[in-house]
């Protein structure tokens, strides 16, 4: 199911995402594509996107993929995703227009499905995403371990 509009509504207003200029391009079938133009205010000493901006992109891609696993918009009502840990691998300077893609693997989908369907109120799983620049070069890879729960009431 394509939930791109829902992902935009939930992710783009987040203050850190707004600061980084994050835009949701696509969120469907457990995969999300996020883009951002590197804002000067978030560059490091070499004019590349600061690591905090890269974390924001990886976080948004993972969140987008979680939203993209839903079968109905109501599946994510009351869902509270919290990052438990993250790891990043910096491969090249991140400049210009960046693209982050996250695709939920089989294990993540299996952990998330009972939460989204209401069978359970908690899930733990990992997402992995890759950030590329406008030339297609990979500038960063990262993983998030998530603890996701559903608020009741």
Buried (B, 14 or more C-beta within 10 A) or exposed (E): BEBBEBBBEBBBEBEEBEBBBBBBBBBBBBBBBBBBBBEEEBBEEEEBBBBEBBBBBBBBBBBBBBBBBBEEEEBBEEBEBEBEEBEBEBBBBBBBEBBBBBBBBEEBBEBBBEBBEEEEBEBBBBBBBBBBBEEEEEBBBBBBBBBBBBEEE
